[in-house]
Amino acid sequence: MNNDRACALCNLDVGTKPFVLHGADRDYQFCCEGCRGIYQMLHDIKDTAVHNDQTENQKQ
Ligand SMILES: [Zn+2]
């Protein structure tokens, strides 16, 4: 079995556009932003990466 595309929190398939959390040692991927936020809180992971694709339209 290949679990490369399983959500790190709930093990669901993350699909073609996973929510990625960049940890210190490795990247984690999630099926939704909720899973990503929960996992980040539980493990106190600091997301150091800048998400250019999302911040571009929100800032003036
Ligand atoms: Zn999930």
N, CA, C, O and the ligand as a Tripos MOL2 file, in Angstrom:
@<TRIPOS>MOLECULE
protein
  241   239    61     0     0
PROTEIN
NO_CHARGES

@<TRIPOS>ATOM
      1 N           0.8310   -1.2030    0.0000 N.3       1 MET1
      2 CA          0.0000    0.0000    0.0000 C.3       1 MET1
      3 C           0.8620    1.2480    0.0000 C.2       1 MET1
      4 O           1.9280    1.2790    0.6150 O.2       1 MET1
      5 N           0.4130    2.2390   -0.6670 N.am      2 ASN2
      6 CA          1.1330    3.4950   -0.7440 C.3       2 ASN2
      7 C           0.3500    4.5780   -0.0190 C.2       2 ASN2
      8 O          -0.7210    4.9860   -0.4690 O.2       2 ASN2
      9 N           0.8860    5.0400    1.1030 N.am      3 ASN3
     10 CA          0.1860    6.0470    1.8920 C.3       3 ASN3
     11 C           0.7250    7.4480    1.6820 C.2       3 ASN3
     12 O           0.5280    8.3270    2.5210 O.2       3 ASN3
     13 N           1.3950    7.6530    0.5800 N.am      4 ASP4
     14 CA          1.9990    8.9520    0.3390 C.3       4 ASP4
     15 C           0.9620   10.0630    0.2530 C.2       4 ASP4
     16 O           1.2780   11.2310    0.4800 O.2       4 ASP4
     17 N          -0.2610    9.7050   -0.0720 N.am      5 ARG5
     18 CA         -1.2890   10.7370   -0.2380 C.3       5 ARG5
     19 C          -2.3700   10.6340    0.8120 C.2       5 ARG5
     20 O          -3.5080   11.0430    0.5820 O.2       5 ARG5
     21 N          -2.0190   10.0860    1.9720 N.am      6 ALA6
     22 CA         -2.9780   10.0070    3.0580 C.3       6 ALA6
     23 C          -2.8290   11.2050    3.9810 C.2       6 ALA6
     24 O          -1.7160   11.6400    4.2770 O.2       6 ALA6
     25 N          -3.9610   11.7360    4.4340 N.am      7 CYS7
     26 CA         -3.9410   12.8490    5.3700 C.3       7 CYS7
     27 C          -3.2030   12.4300    6.6360 C.2       7 CYS7
     28 O          -3.4570   11.3560    7.1810 O.2       7 CYS7
     29 N          -2.2890   13.2810    7.1030 N.am      8 ALA8
     30 CA         -1.4790   12.9440    8.2710 C.3       8 ALA8
     31 C          -2.3100   12.8520    9.5430 C.2       8 ALA8
     32 O          -1.8740   12.2630   10.5320 O.2       8 ALA8
     33 N          -3.5020   13.4310    9.5190 N.am      9 LEU9
     34 CA         -4.3390   13.4090   10.7120 C.3       9 LEU9
     35 C          -5.4000   12.3090   10.6500 C.2       9 LEU9
     36 O          -5.5270   11.5200   11.5860 O.2       9 LEU9
     37 N          -6.1470   12.2520    9.5740 N.am     10 CYS10
     38 CA         -7.2880   11.3260    9.5220 C.3      10 CYS10
     39 C          -7.1160   10.2220    8.4850 C.2      10 CYS10
     40 O          -7.9830    9.3570    8.3640 O.2      10 CYS10
     41 N          -6.0140   10.2360    7.7350 N.am     11 ASN11
     42 CA         -5.6830    9.1690    6.7860 C.3      11 ASN11
     43 C          -6.5830    9.1070    5.5580 C.2      11 ASN11
     44 O          -6.5220    8.1450    4.7920 O.2      11 ASN11
     45 N          -7.4090   10.1170    5.3680 N.am     12 LEU12
     46 CA         -8.1690   10.1720    4.1240 C.3      12 LEU12
     47 C          -7.2450   10.5650    2.9720 C.2      12 LEU12
     48 O          -6.1750   11.1360    3.1860 O.2      12 LEU12
     49 N          -7.6710   10.2510    1.7570 N.am     13 ASP13
     50 CA         -6.8960   10.6510    0.5930 C.3      13 ASP13
     51 C          -6.8980   12.1790    0.4860 C.2      13 ASP13
     52 O          -7.9520   12.8080    0.5790 O.2      13 ASP13
     53 N          -5.7320   12.7640    0.2920 N.am     14 VAL14
     54 CA         -5.6470   14.2270    0.2500 C.3      14 VAL14
     55 C          -6.0100   14.7820   -1.1140 C.2      14 VAL14
     56 O          -6.1700   15.9940   -1.2630 O.2      14 VAL14
     57 N          -6.1430   13.9220   -2.1120 N.am     15 GLY15
     58 CA         -6.5590   14.3810   -3.4230 C.3      15 GLY15
     59 C          -5.4410   15.0460   -4.1900 C.2      15 GLY15
     60 O          -4.2620   14.8710   -3.8820 O.2      15 GLY15
     61 N          -5.8300   15.8170   -5.2000 N.am     16 THR16
     62 CA         -4.8290   16.4150   -6.0860 C.3      16 THR16
     63 C          -4.2610   17.7160   -5.5410 C.2      16 THR16
     64 O          -3.1840   18.1420   -5.9580 O.2      16 THR16
     65 N          -4.9820   18.3640   -4.6000 N.am     17 LYS17
     66 CA         -4.4850   19.6090   -4.0230 C.3      17 LYS17
     67 C          -4.4620   19.5000   -2.5040 C.2      17 LYS17
     68 O          -5.3470   20.0240   -1.8280 O.2      17 LYS17
     69 N          -3.4640   18.8290   -1.9730 N.am     18 PRO18
     70 CA         -3.3820   18.6490   -0.5170 C.3      18 PRO18
     71 C          -3.0370   19.9440    0.2020 C.2      18 PRO18
     72 O          -2.4030   20.8310   -0.3690 O.2      18 PRO18
     73 N          -3.4550   20.0470    1.4490 N.am     19 PHE19
     74 CA         -3.0430   21.1670    2.2960 C.3      19 PHE19
     75 C          -1.7300   20.7750    2.9540 C.2      19 PHE19
     76 O          -1.6810   19.8250    3.7360 O.2      19 PHE19
     77 N          -0.6800   21.4980    2.6410 N.am     20 VAL20
     78 CA          0.6570   21.1020    3.0830 C.3      20 VAL20
     79 C           1.0890   21.9240    4.2860 C.2      20 VAL20
     80 O           0.9040   23.1400    4.3360 O.2      20 VAL20
     81 N           1.6680   21.2270    5.2500 N.am     21 LEU21
     82 CA          2.2700   21.8900    6.4010 C.3      21 LEU21
     83 C           3.7610   21.5970    6.3800 C.2      21 LEU21
     84 O           4.1730   20.4370    6.3710 O.2      21 LEU21
     85 N           4.5660   22.6500    6.3730 N.am     22 HIS22
     86 CA          6.0100   22.4710    6.2770 C.3      22 HIS22
     87 C           6.6200   22.4290    7.6710 C.2      22 HIS22
     88 O           6.7740   23.4570    8.3300 O.2      22 HIS22
     89 N           6.9630   21.2280    8.1040 N.am     23 GLY23
     90 CA          7.5970   21.0830    9.4070 C.3      23 GLY23
     91 C           9.0910   21.3220    9.3110 C.2      23 GLY23
     92 O           9.6190   21.6200    8.2400 O.2      23 GLY23
     93 N           9.7650   21.1890   10.4420 N.am     24 ALA24
     94 CA         11.1990   21.4350   10.4870 C.3      24 ALA24
     95 C          11.9620   20.3760    9.6880 C.2      24 ALA24
     96 O          12.9280   20.6910    8.9940 O.2      24 ALA24
     97 N          11.5260   19.1380    9.7900 N.am     25 ASP25
     98 CA         12.2650   18.0400    9.1630 C.3      25 ASP25
     99 C          11.6030   17.5190    7.9030 C.2      25 ASP25
    100 O          12.2790   16.9970    7.0160 O.2      25 ASP25
    101 N          10.3060   17.6510    7.8160 N.am     26 ARG26
    102 CA          9.5840   17.0720    6.6910 C.3      26 ARG26
    103 C           8.2890   17.8400    6.4590 C.2      26 ARG26
    104 O           7.8950   18.6840    7.2630 O.2      26 ARG26
    105 N           7.6350   17.5280    5.3410 N.am     27 ASP27
    106 CA          6.3540   18.1540    5.0400 C.3      27 ASP27
    107 C           5.2200   17.1850    5.3510 C.2      27 ASP27
    108 O           5.3530   15.9750    5.1680 O.2      27 ASP27
    109 N           4.1220   17.7240    5.8150 N.am     28 TYR28
    110 CA          2.9430   16.9240    6.0760 C.3      28 TYR28
    111 C           1.8400   17.3830    5.1310 C.2      28 TYR28
    112 O           1.7660   18.5610    4.7800 O.2      28 TYR28
    113 N           0.9830   16.4490    4.7210 N.am     29 GLN29
    114 CA         -0.1200   16.8400    3.8610 C.3      29 GLN29
    115 C          -1.4430   16.3860    4.4470 C.2      29 GLN29
    116 O          -1.5320   15.3530    5.1110 O.2      29 GLN29
    117 N          -2.4930   17.2060    4.1780 N.am     30 PHE30
    118 CA         -3.7740   16.9900    4.8200 C.3      30 PHE30
    119 C          -4.9010   17.1130    3.8080 C.2      30 PHE30
    120 O          -4.7460   17.7210    2.7490 O.2      30 PHE30
    121 N          -6.0520   16.5170    4.1600 N.am     31 CYS31
    122 CA         -7.1880   16.5160    3.2460 C.3      31 CYS31
    123 C          -7.9260   17.8410    3.2910 C.2      31 CYS31
    124 O          -8.6270   18.1830    2.3380 O.2      31 CYS31
    125 N          -7.7870   18.5950    4.3730 N.am     32 CYS32
    126 CA         -8.5040   19.8630    4.4940 C.3      32 CYS32
    127 C          -7.7480   20.7880    5.4320 C.2      32 CYS32
    128 O          -6.8370   20.3610    6.1420 O.2      32 CYS32
    129 N          -8.1320   22.0570    5.4280 N.am     33 GLU33
    130 CA         -7.4310   23.0200    6.2630 C.3      33 GLU33
    131 C          -7.6740   22.7440    7.7460 C.2      33 GLU33
    132 O          -6.8200   23.0350    8.5840 O.2      33 GLU33
    133 N          -8.8310   22.1870    8.0620 N.am     34 GLY34
    134 CA         -9.1330   21.8560    9.4520 C.3      34 GLY34
    135 C          -8.1610   20.8430   10.0190 C.2      34 GLY34
    136 O          -7.6430   21.0100   11.1240 O.2      34 GLY34
    137 N          -7.9130   19.7760    9.2430 N.am     35 CYS35
    138 CA         -6.9540   18.7600    9.6760 C.3      35 CYS35
    139 C          -5.5710   19.3730    9.8450 C.2      35 CYS35
    140 O          -4.8590   19.0660   10.8010 O.2      35 CYS35
    141 N          -5.2020   20.2240    8.9280 N.am     36 ARG36
    142 CA         -3.8890   20.8490    8.9820 C.3      36 ARG36
    143 C          -3.7490   21.7010   10.2580 C.2      36 ARG36
    144 O          -2.7300   21.6280   10.9450 O.2      36 ARG36
    145 N          -4.7600   22.4930   10.5610 N.am     37 GLY37
    146 CA         -4.7140   23.3500   11.7370 C.3      37 GLY37
    147 C          -4.6450   22.5430   13.0250 C.2      37 GLY37
    148 O          -3.8910   22.8710   13.9410 O.2      37 GLY37
    149 N          -5.4550   21.4690   13.0830 N.am     38 ILE38
    150 CA         -5.4840   20.6380   14.2800 C.3      38 ILE38
    151 C          -4.1310   19.9580   14.4910 C.2      38 ILE38
    152 O          -3.5990   19.9410   15.6000 O.2      38 ILE38
    153 N          -3.5900   19.4050   13.4220 N.am     39 TYR39
    154 CA         -2.3000   18.7210   13.5190 C.3      39 TYR39
    155 C          -1.2050   19.7040   13.9330 C.2      39 TYR39
    156 O          -0.3220   19.3680   14.7230 O.2      39 TYR39
    157 N          -1.2720   20.8950   13.4010 N.am     40 GLN40
    158 CA         -0.2790   21.9140   13.7260 C.3      40 GLN40
    159 C          -0.3590   22.2920   15.2110 C.2      40 GLN40
    160 O           0.6620   22.4840   15.8710 O.2      40 GLN40
    161 N          -1.5840   22.3950   15.7150 N.am     41 MET41
    162 CA         -1.7500   22.7180   17.1310 C.3      41 MET41
    163 C          -1.2820   21.5820   18.0220 C.2      41 MET41
    164 O          -0.5780   21.8050   19.0070 O.2      41 MET41
    165 N          -1.6770   20.3540   17.6700 N.am     42 LEU42
    166 CA         -1.3450   19.1940   18.4970 C.3      42 LEU42
    167 C           0.1560   19.0060   18.6180 C.2      42 LEU42
    168 O           0.6680   18.6760   19.6880 O.2      42 LEU42
    169 N           0.8580   19.2190   17.5110 N.am     43 HIS43
    170 CA          2.2930   18.9560   17.4950 C.3      43 HIS43
    171 C           3.1250   20.2250   17.5670 C.2      43 HIS43
    172 O           4.3520   20.1800   17.4830 O.2      43 HIS43
    173 N           2.4480   21.3610   17.7240 N.am     44 ASP44
    174 CA          3.1410   22.6390   17.8580 C.3      44 ASP44
    175 C           4.1580   22.8500   16.7410 C.2      44 ASP44
    176 O           5.3230   23.1650   16.9850 O.2      44 ASP44
    177 N           3.6840   22.6700   15.5180 N.am     45 ILE45
    178 CA          4.5610   22.8180   14.3610 C.3      45 ILE45
    179 C           4.4880   24.2510   13.8410 C.2      45 ILE45
    180 O           3.4040   24.7900   13.6170 O.2      45 ILE45
    181 N           5.6300   24.8440   13.6600 N.am     46 LYS46
    182 CA          5.6830   26.1850   13.0940 C.3      46 LYS46
    183 C           5.7880   26.0920   11.5690 C.2      46 LYS46
    184 O           6.7470   25.5430   11.0270 O.2      46 LYS46
    185 N           4.7990   26.6300   10.9130 N.am     47 ASP47
    186 CA          4.8410   26.6150    9.4500 C.3      47 ASP47
    187 C           5.6810   27.7840    8.9670 C.2      47 ASP47
    188 O           5.2390   28.9330    8.9850 O.2      47 ASP47
    189 N           6.8840   27.4810    8.5390 N.am     48 THR48
    190 CA          7.8320   28.5430    8.1970 C.3      48 THR48
    191 C           7.7390   28.9660    6.7470 C.2      48 THR48
    192 O           8.3030   29.9900    6.3610 O.2      48 THR48
    193 N           7.0410   28.1980    5.9470 N.am     49 ALA49
    194 CA          6.9760   28.4930    4.5240 C.3      49 ALA49
    195 C           5.9600   29.5970    4.2430 C.2      49 ALA49
    196 O           4.9670   29.7420    4.9560 O.2      49 ALA49
    197 N           6.2230   30.3550    3.2130 N.am     50 VAL50
    198 CA          5.3030   31.4110    2.8080 C.3      50 VAL50
    199 C           4.4160   30.8880    1.6860 C.2      50 VAL50
    200 O           4.9040   30.3580    0.6880 O.2      50 VAL50
    201 N           3.1090   31.0440    1.8630 N.am     51 HIS51
    202 CA          2.1830   30.5600    0.8540 C.3      51 HIS51
    203 C           1.8540   31.6840   -0.1290 C.2      51 HIS51
    204 O           0.8840   32.4210    0.0440 O.2      51 HIS51
    205 N           2.6580   31.7890   -1.1230 N.am     52 ASN52
    206 CA          2.4930   32.8790   -2.0760 C.3      52 ASN52
    207 C           1.1810   32.7930   -2.8340 C.2      52 ASN52
    208 O           0.5890   33.8130   -3.1880 O.2      52 ASN52
    209 N           0.7340   31.5790   -3.0800 N.am     53 ASP53
    210 CA         -0.4600   31.4060   -3.9120 C.3      53 ASP53
    211 C          -1.7190   31.9220   -3.2210 C.2      53 ASP53
    212 O          -2.6870   32.2770   -3.8930 O.2      53 ASP53
    213 N          -1.7190   31.9680   -1.8780 N.am     54 GLN54
    214 CA         -2.9170   32.3900   -1.1830 C.3      54 GLN54
    215 C          -2.8460   33.8290   -0.7060 C.2      54 GLN54
    216 O          -3.8760   34.4980   -0.6240 O.2      54 GLN54
    217 N          -1.6610   34.3190   -0.3930 N.am     55 THR55
    218 CA         -1.5480   35.6530    0.1910 C.3      55 THR55
    219 C          -1.6050   36.7400   -0.8700 C.2      55 THR55
    220 O          -1.8590   37.9050   -0.5630 O.2      55 THR55
    221 N          -1.3720   36.3620   -2.1050 N.am     56 GLU56
    222 CA         -1.2690   37.3790   -3.1470 C.3      56 GLU56
    223 C          -2.5670   38.1500   -3.3360 C.2      56 GLU56
    224 O          -2.5440   39.3710   -3.4910 O.2      56 GLU56
    225 N          -3.6900   37.4550   -3.3250 N.am     57 ASN57
    226 CA         -4.9580   38.1160   -3.5900 C.3      57 ASN57
    227 C          -5.5500   38.7910   -2.3610 C.2      57 ASN57
    228 O          -6.4420   39.6310   -2.4830 O.2      57 ASN57
    229 N          -5.0600   38.4300   -1.1770 N.am     58 GLN58
    230 CA         -5.6520   38.9680    0.0220 C.3      58 GLN58
    231 C          -5.0370   40.3060    0.4110 C.2      58 GLN58
    232 O          -5.6920   41.1360    1.0410 O.2      58 GLN58
    233 N          -3.7960   40.5120    0.0400 N.am     59 LYS59
    234 CA         -3.1310   41.7630    0.4050 C.3      59 LYS59
    235 C          -3.2420   42.7660   -0.7370 C.2      59 LYS59
    236 O          -3.2620   42.3950   -1.9100 O.2      59 LYS59
    237 N          -3.3130   44.0180   -0.3770 N.am     60 GLN60
    238 CA         -3.4380   45.0490   -1.3810 C.3      60 GLN60
    239 C          -2.0980   45.4190   -1.9750 C.2      60 GLN60
    240 O          -2.0270   46.2840   -2.8480 O.2      60 GLN60
    241 ZN         -7.8390   14.8600    7.1520 Zn       61 ZN61
@<TRIPOS>BOND
     1     1     2 1
     2     2     3 1
     3     3     4 2
     4     3     5 am
     5     5     6 1
     6     6     7 1
     7     7     8 2
     8     7     9 am
     9     9    10 1
    10    10    11 1
    11    11    12 2
    12    11    13 am
    13    13    14 1
    14    14    15 1
    15    15    16 2
    16    15    17 am
    17    17    18 1
    18    18    19 1
    19    19    20 2
    20    19    21 am
    21    21    22 1
    22    22    23 1
    23    23    24 2
    24    23    25 am
    25    25    26 1
    26    26    27 1
    27    27    28 2
    28    27    29 am
    29    29    30 1
    30    30    31 1
    31    31    32 2
    32    31    33 am
    33    33    34 1
    34    34    35 1
    35    35    36 2
    36    35    37 am
    37    37    38 1
    38    38    39 1
    39    39    40 2
    40    39    41 am
    41    41    42 1
    42    42    43 1
    43    43    44 2
    44    43    45 am
    45    45    46 1
    46    46    47 1
    47    47    48 2
    48    47    49 am
    49    49    50 1
    50    50    51 1
    51    51    52 2
    52    51    53 am
    53    53    54 1
    54    54    55 1
    55    55    56 2
    56    55    57 am
    57    57    58 1
    58    58    59 1
    59    59    60 2
    60    59    61 am
    61    61    62 1
    62    62    63 1
    63    63    64 2
    64    63    65 am
    65    65    66 1
    66    66    67 1
    67    67    68 2
    68    67    69 am
    69    69    70 1
    70    70    71 1
    71    71    72 2
    72    71    73 am
    73    73    74 1
    74    74    75 1
    75    75    76 2
    76    75    77 am
    77    77    78 1
    78    78    79 1
    79    79    80 2
    80    79    81 am
    81    81    82 1
    82    82    83 1
    83    83    84 2
    84    83    85 am
    85    85    86 1
    86    86    87 1
    87    87    88 2
    88    87    89 am
    89    89    90 1
    90    90    91 1
    91    91    92 2
    92    91    93 am
    93    93    94 1
    94    94    95 1
    95    95    96 2
    96    95    97 am
    97    97    98 1
    98    98    99 1
    99    99   100 2
   100    99   101 am
   101   101   102 1
   102   102   103 1
   103   103   104 2
   104   103   105 am
   105   105   106 1
   106   106   107 1
   107   107   108 2
   108   107   109 am
   109   109   110 1
   110   110   111 1
   111   111   112 2
   112   111   113 am
   113   113   114 1
   114   114   115 1
   115   115   116 2
   116   115   117 am
   117   117   118 1
   118   118   119 1
   119   119   120 2
   120   119   121 am
   121   121   122 1
   122   122   123 1
   123   123   124 2
   124   123   125 am
   125   125   126 1
   126   126   127 1
   127   127   128 2
   128   127   129 am
   129   129   130 1
   130   130   131 1
   131   131   132 2
   132   131   133 am
   133   133   134 1
   134   134   135 1
   135   135   136 2
   136   135   137 am
   137   137   138 1
   138   138   139 1
   139   139   140 2
   140   139   141 am
   141   141   142 1
   142   142   143 1
   143   143   144 2
   144   143   145 am
   145   145   146 1
   146   146   147 1
   147   147   148 2
   148   147   149 am
   149   149   150 1
   150   150   151 1
   151   151   152 2
   152   151   153 am
   153   153   154 1
   154   154   155 1
   155   155   156 2
   156   155   157 am
   157   157   158 1
   158   158   159 1
   159   159   160 2
   160   159   161 am
   161   161   162 1
   162   162   163 1
   163   163   164 2
   164   163   165 am
   165   165   166 1
   166   166   167 1
   167   167   168 2
   168   167   169 am
   169   169   170 1
   170   170   171 1
   171   171   172 2
   172   171   173 am
   173   173   174 1
   174   174   175 1
   175   175   176 2
   176   175   177 am
   177   177   178 1
   178   178   179 1
   179   179   180 2
   180   179   181 am
   181   181   182 1
   182   182   183 1
   183   183   184 2
   184   183   185 am
   185   185   186 1
   186   186   187 1
   187   187   188 2
   188   187   189 am
   189   189   190 1
   190   190   191 1
   191   191   192 2
   192   191   193 am
   193   193   194 1
   194   194   195 1
   195   195   196 2
   196   195   197 am
   197   197   198 1
   198   198   199 1
   199   199   200 2
   200   199   201 am
   201   201   202 1
   202   202   203 1
   203   203   204 2
   204   203   205 am
   205   205   206 1
   206   206   207 1
   207   207   208 2
   208   207   209 am
   209   209   210 1
   210   210   211 1
   211   211   212 2
   212   211   213 am
   213   213   214 1
   214   214   215 1
   215   215   216 2
   216   215   217 am
   217   217   218 1
   218   218   219 1
   219   219   220 2
   220   219   221 am
   221   221   222 1
   222   222   223 1
   223   223   224 2
   224   223   225 am
   225   225   226 1
   226   226   227 1
   227   227   228 2
   228   227   229 am
   229   229   230 1
   230   230   231 1
   231   231   232 2
   232   231   233 am
   233   233   234 1
   234   234   235 1
   235   235   236 2
   236   235   237 am
   237   237   238 1
   238   238   239 1
   239   239   240 2
@<TRIPOS>SUBSTRUCTURE
     1 MET1         2 RESIDUE 1 A MET
     2 ASN2         6 RESIDUE 1 A ASN
     3 ASN3        10 RESIDUE 1 A ASN
     4 ASP4        14 RESIDUE 1 A ASP
     5 ARG5        18 RESIDUE 1 A ARG
     6 ALA6        22 RESIDUE 1 A ALA
     7 CYS7        26 RESIDUE 1 A CYS
     8 ALA8        30 RESIDUE 1 A ALA
     9 LEU9        34 RESIDUE 1 A LEU
    10 CYS10       38 RESIDUE 1 A CYS
    11 ASN11       42 RESIDUE 1 A ASN
    12 LEU12       46 RESIDUE 1 A LEU
    13 ASP13       50 RESIDUE 1 A ASP
    14 VAL14       54 RESIDUE 1 A VAL
    15 GLY15       58 RESIDUE 1 A GLY
    16 THR16       62 RESIDUE 1 A THR
    17 LYS17       66 RESIDUE 1 A LYS
    18 PRO18       70 RESIDUE 1 A PRO
    19 PHE19       74 RESIDUE 1 A PHE
    20 VAL20       78 RESIDUE 1 A VAL
    21 LEU21       82 RESIDUE 1 A LEU
    22 HIS22       86 RESIDUE 1 A HIS
    23 GLY23       90 RESIDUE 1 A GLY
    24 ALA24       94 RESIDUE 1 A ALA
    25 ASP25       98 RESIDUE 1 A ASP
    26 ARG26      102 RESIDUE 1 A ARG
    27 ASP27      106 RESIDUE 1 A ASP
    28 TYR28      110 RESIDUE 1 A TYR
    29 GLN29      114 RESIDUE 1 A GLN
    30 PHE30      118 RESIDUE 1 A PHE
    31 CYS31      122 RESIDUE 1 A CYS
    32 CYS32      126 RESIDUE 1 A CYS
    33 GLU33      130 RESIDUE 1 A GLU
    34 GLY34      134 RESIDUE 1 A GLY
    35 CYS35      138 RESIDUE 1 A CYS
    36 ARG36      142 RESIDUE 1 A ARG
    37 GLY37      146 RESIDUE 1 A GLY
    38 ILE38      150 RESIDUE 1 A ILE
    39 TYR39      154 RESIDUE 1 A TYR
    40 GLN40      158 RESIDUE 1 A GLN
    41 MET41      162 RESIDUE 1 A MET
    42 LEU42      166 RESIDUE 1 A LEU
    43 HIS43      170 RESIDUE 1 A HIS
    44 ASP44      174 RESIDUE 1 A ASP
    45 ILE45      178 RESIDUE 1 A ILE
    46 LYS46      182 RESIDUE 1 A LYS
    47 ASP47      186 RESIDUE 1 A ASP
    48 THR48      190 RESIDUE 1 A THR
    49 ALA49      194 RESIDUE 1 A ALA
    50 VAL50      198 RESIDUE 1 A VAL
    51 HIS51      202 RESIDUE 1 A HIS
    52 ASN52      206 RESIDUE 1 A ASN
    53 ASP53      210 RESIDUE 1 A ASP
    54 GLN54      214 RESIDUE 1 A GLN
    55 THR55      218 RESIDUE 1 A THR
    56 GLU56      222 RESIDUE 1 A GLU
    57 ASN57      226 RESIDUE 1 A ASN
    58 GLN58      230 RESIDUE 1 A GLN
    59 LYS59      234 RESIDUE 1 A LYS
    60 GLN60      238 RESIDUE 1 A GLN
    61 ZN61       241 GROUP 0 **** ****
